[in-house]
């Protein structure tokens, strides 16, 4: 199971966002776990990394929809 900080790094890589040097040390573990690969000076998500980001986004979307329906039910 990935921690929030690891998922944040994966999302940043998927969006080609540059990140601070202190986070680059944490990428080594993501590479070892098969979520990220290095291509020259750039990092890219592997299929496993893409799946992790998509699943996390879907889980967030489901919880957001649940919260919205709960809020809506309170209005009725």
C-alpha positions, 0 to 999 in steps of 0.5 A: 500500500502506498503512502500519501506522500508516495502517491503525491510523488507519482501524481507529480511525475505523471503531470511532469511537475518538477519537485524538490531534491529532498523528494528525489531520495524517495523516488528510489524506493518507488523505482525499486517497487516498480512504480517509476522508471528513470529515462535520462534525467526524467522520471516516468511512471510504469504501468504499475505507477499509472494504475496506482495513480488512477486507482487512487483518483477513482477512490477519491472520486468515489468518496467525494461523490459519497460526501456530496450525496450525504450533503445533498440528503441533509438538504432534503 
